[in-house]
Amino acid sequence: MAMSNNVIGAVNFVAVLLSIPIIGAGIWLMNGAADSCVSFLQWPVIILGVLILVVALAGCIGAFFRISWLLIIYLIAMLILVILVICLAVFVYMVTIRGHGLMEPNRAYLEYRLDDFSGFLRRRVRSSFKWDHIRSCLSQTNMCAELNQSFRMAQDFFNARLTPMQSGCCKPPTQCAYTFVNPTYWISPINTAADMDCLQWSNDQTQLCYGCDSCKAGLLANLRKEWKRANVVLIITLVVLIVVYMVGCCAFRNAKTEDLFRKYKQGYT
């Protein structure tokens, strides 16, 4: 029984350590330029990390003090956590499977279309009420202002690797054929009918293309990239949790078998 408890304690110490990168991933998402303006995935990830920490600590305590009922609760809670991580990982994969950027001639950066993203993500930004809050948040960042400090010549800008939000929010869509003055100031549109965003563009530095669908798409593209990275952490967590759960079940079963065998021997003698 002591050996089995030691095994359970050891594997749950690993789970305690595992909860740290999960919580860290949630905090990292909160600090992202896109995620800081759209609070959705961060808290579920942080809460999941805290739950893993609590359950793993319960397993360690139950194993160290040999509290059978606490170990049973721990195994049930660990199974629930495994199911939750599976659901969250599948959900993130499904909502981020779409949304690749589009290439334009003579441009190094990509253009983004709102309709290319999953319906779930589009609903996060479709509502004018939701977008007004996000738009206000984005306009307070320096992501567009820093482009003016980095690029003076048009060709240098066209060859730049812009972030999805810089591409969608800080300039008009390429198909509108605006003339470059600087990264956030453009004139003489040739084709205003190419896209509704062509009419949304403003040289007002507080407006730019923050009201454009391309800005919403750029935000979702940024979310998609960061969420896919977070999903890698979730998948690694899932694999480790399954191993921890299986080892814990085997150790608990062996402990119960040892107890029954010992009681049998005592009764026999």
C-alpha positions in Angstrom: 0.0 0.0 0.0 2.8 2.4 0.9 4.5 1.8 -2.5 1.3 2.4 -4.4 0.7 5.6 -2.4 4.2 6.7 -3.3 3.5 6.2 -7.0 0.3 8.2 -6.8 2.0 11.0 -4.9 4.9 11.0 -7.5 2.7 11.2 -10.6 0.5 13.9 -9.0 3.6 15.9 -8.2 4.2 15.9 -12.0 0.6 17.0 -12.5 1.2 19.9 -10.1 4.1 21.0 -12.2 2.0 20.5 -15.3 -0.6 23.0 -14.1 2.0 25.8 -14.1 2.4 26.1 -17.9 -1.4 25.8 -18.3 -1.9 28.8 -16.0 1.0 30.5 -17.7 -0.6 30.0 -21.1 -3.8 31.6 -20.0 -1.9 34.6 -18.6 0.1 34.8 -21.9 -3.1 34.9 -23.8 -4.4 37.8 -21.7 -1.3 39.8 -22.7 -1.6 39.3 -26.4 -2.6 42.3 -28.5 -5.8 40.6 -29.8 -6.6 38.6 -26.7 -6.4 41.5 -24.3 -9.3 43.1 -26.2 -11.3 39.9 -26.6 -11.5 38.0 -23.2 -12.8 34.6 -24.0 -10.3 31.7 -24.1 -8.0 33.1 -21.4 -10.1 32.4 -18.4 -11.2 28.8 -19.3 -7.5 28.0 -19.7 -6.5 29.6 -16.4 -9.4 27.9 -14.6 -8.4 24.6 -16.1 -4.9 25.0 -14.9 -6.1 25.9 -11.3 -8.4 22.8 -11.3 -5.5 20.6 -12.4 -3.4 22.1 -9.6 -6.2 21.5 -6.9 -6.9 18.0 -8.1 -3.2 17.0 -8.2 -2.7 18.4 -4.7 -5.7 16.4 -3.5 -4.0 13.3 -5.0 -0.7 14.1 -3.3 -2.4 14.7 0.1 -4.5 11.5 -0.2 -1.5 9.4 -1.1 0.8 10.9 1.6 -1.8 10.6 4.4 -3.3 7.4 2.9 -6.8 8.8 2.8 -8.7 6.3 0.6 -11.9 8.4 0.2 -9.8 11.4 -1.0 -8.0 9.2 -3.5 -11.4 8.0 -4.9 -12.6 11.6 -5.3 -9.2 12.5 -6.9 -9.6 9.7 -9.5 -13.1 10.8 -10.4 -12.1 14.5 -10.6 -9.1 13.5 -12.7 -11.3 11.7 -15.2 -13.6 14.7 -15.4 -10.5 16.9 -16.1 -9.3 14.6 -18.9 -12.8 14.9 -20.5 -12.8 18.7 -20.1 -9.3 19.0 -21.7 -10.4 16.8 -24.6 -13.5 19.0 -25.1 -11.5 22.2 -24.9 -8.7 21.0 -27.3 -11.3 19.8 -29.8 -13.3 23.0 -29.6 -10.2 25.2 -30.1 -9.1 23.0 -33.1 -12.5 23.2 -34.7 -12.8 27.0 -34.4 -9.3 27.7 -35.7 -9.2 25.2 -38.6 -10.3 28.0 -41.0 -9.0 31.5 -41.5 -5.8 31.4 -43.6 -4.7 34.7 -45.1 -4.8 35.6 -48.8 -1.8 36.7 -50.8 -2.0 39.8 -53.0 0.3 40.5 -56.0 3.5 42.4 -55.0 2.7 42.3 -51.3 4.6 40.3 -48.6 1.8 40.7 -46.1 -1.5 38.8 -46.2 -5.0 40.1 -46.6 -7.8 38.6 -44.4 -11.5 38.1 -45.1 -14.0 37.9 -42.3 -16.1 35.2 -44.1 -13.1 32.8 -44.1 -13.3 32.3 -40.4 -15.5 29.9 -38.4 -19.0 31.0 -37.5 -18.2 31.0 -33.8 -15.3 33.4 -34.2 -17.3 35.7 -36.5 -20.0 36.0 -33.9 -17.5 37.3 -31.5 -17.1 40.4 -33.6 -20.3 40.7 -35.7 -22.3 42.6 -33.0 -21.8 46.3 -33.2 -22.0 46.4 -29.4 -19.2 44.0 -29.0 -17.1 45.5 -31.8 -17.4 49.0 -30.4 -15.7 47.9 -27.2 -13.0 45.9 -29.1 -12.5 48.8 -31.5 -11.9 51.2 -28.7 -9.4 48.9 -27.1 -7.5 48.4 -30.4 -7.4 52.1 -31.1 -5.5 52.6 -27.8 -2.7 50.3 -28.9 0.4 51.5 -30.7 0.4 48.8 -33.4 -0.4 51.2 -36.2 1.7 54.1 -34.9 4.8 52.0 -34.9 4.4 51.3 -38.6 5.0 55.0 -39.3 8.3 54.8 -37.4 9.5 51.7 -39.2 8.5 52.3 -42.8 9.0 55.5 -44.9 9.1 54.1 -48.5 6.2 52.4 -50.2 8.2 49.4 -51.4 9.6 48.8 -48.0 6.1 48.7 -46.6 4.8 46.4 -49.3 7.7 44.0 -48.5 7.0 44.1 -44.8 5.7 41.1 -42.8 2.8 42.8 -41.1 0.8 41.1 -38.3 -2.7 40.2 -39.2 -4.1 43.1 -37.2 -1.7 45.6 -38.7 -2.7 44.4 -42.2 -6.4 44.5 -41.5 -6.7 47.6 -39.2 -3.9 50.0 -40.1 -4.2 50.3 -43.9 -7.0 50.0 -46.5 -7.5 46.7 -48.3 -5.0 46.3 -51.2 -7.8 45.7 -53.8 -9.1 49.3 -53.1 -5.9 50.6 -54.9 -5.3 53.5 -52.5 -2.0 55.4 -53.1 0.6 55.1 -50.4 1.8 58.2 -48.5 2.8 56.5 -45.3 1.6 53.3 -43.6 -1.4 55.0 -42.1 -2.1 57.7 -44.6 -3.4 56.8 -48.1 -5.1 58.9 -50.9 -6.9 58.6 -54.3 -8.8 55.3 -54.2 -9.2 53.9 -57.7 -11.8 51.2 -56.9 -14.0 52.2 -54.0 -16.6 49.6 -55.1 -14.2 46.7 -54.8 -15.1 46.2 -51.1 -17.2 48.0 -48.5 -14.1 48.4 -46.5 -12.8 50.8 -49.2 -15.5 53.3 -48.0 -14.7 52.6 -44.3 -11.1 53.7 -44.5 -10.2 57.0 -42.8 -6.9 58.9 -42.6 -8.0 60.0 -39.2 -5.4 58.3 -37.0 -8.1 57.4 -34.4 -10.3 55.8 -37.1 -8.1 54.2 -39.8 -9.7 50.9 -40.7 -10.9 50.0 -37.2 -14.5 49.9 -38.5 -13.6 47.6 -41.4 -14.4 43.9 -41.7 -10.7 43.4 -42.6 -9.8 44.7 -39.1 -12.2 42.2 -37.6 -10.7 39.5 -39.8 -7.2 40.5 -38.7 -8.2 40.3 -35.1 -9.6 36.8 -35.6 -6.4 35.8 -37.5 -4.3 36.9 -34.6 -6.6 35.0 -32.2 -6.4 32.0 -34.4 -2.6 32.0 -34.3 -2.4 32.4 -30.6 -5.1 29.9 -29.8 -3.4 27.3 -32.0 -0.3 27.7 -29.9 -2.3 27.4 -26.7 -3.8 24.3 -28.1 -0.4 22.6 -28.4 -0.1 23.1 -24.6 -3.5 21.7 -24.1 -2.7 18.6 -26.2 0.6 18.0 -24.3 -1.4 18.5 -21.0 -4.0 15.9 -22.2 -1.4 13.3 -22.9 0.3 13.8 -19.5 -3.1 13.8 -17.7 -4.1 10.5 -19.3 -0.8 8.9 -18.2 -1.2 10.3 -14.7 -4.8 9.0 -14.5 -3.9 5.5 -15.8 -0.9 5.2 -13.4 -3.1 6.5 -10.5 -5.8 3.9 -11.3 -3.3 1.1 -11.5 -1.6 2.1 -8.3 -5.0 2.5 -6.5 -6.2 -0.9 -7.8 -2.9 -2.5 -6.7 -3.2 -0.9 -3.3 -6.8 -2.3 -2.8 -5.6 -5.8 -4.0 -2.8 -5.6 -1.4 -5.2 -4.7 1.3 -7.6 -7.5 0.5 -4.7 -10.0 0.3 -3.3 -8.8 3.6 -6.8 -9.1 5.3 -7.2 -12.5 3.8 -3.8 -13.7 5.2 -4.7 -12.2 8.6 -8.0 -14.0 8.7 -6.5 -17.2 7.5 -3.7 -17.2 10.1 
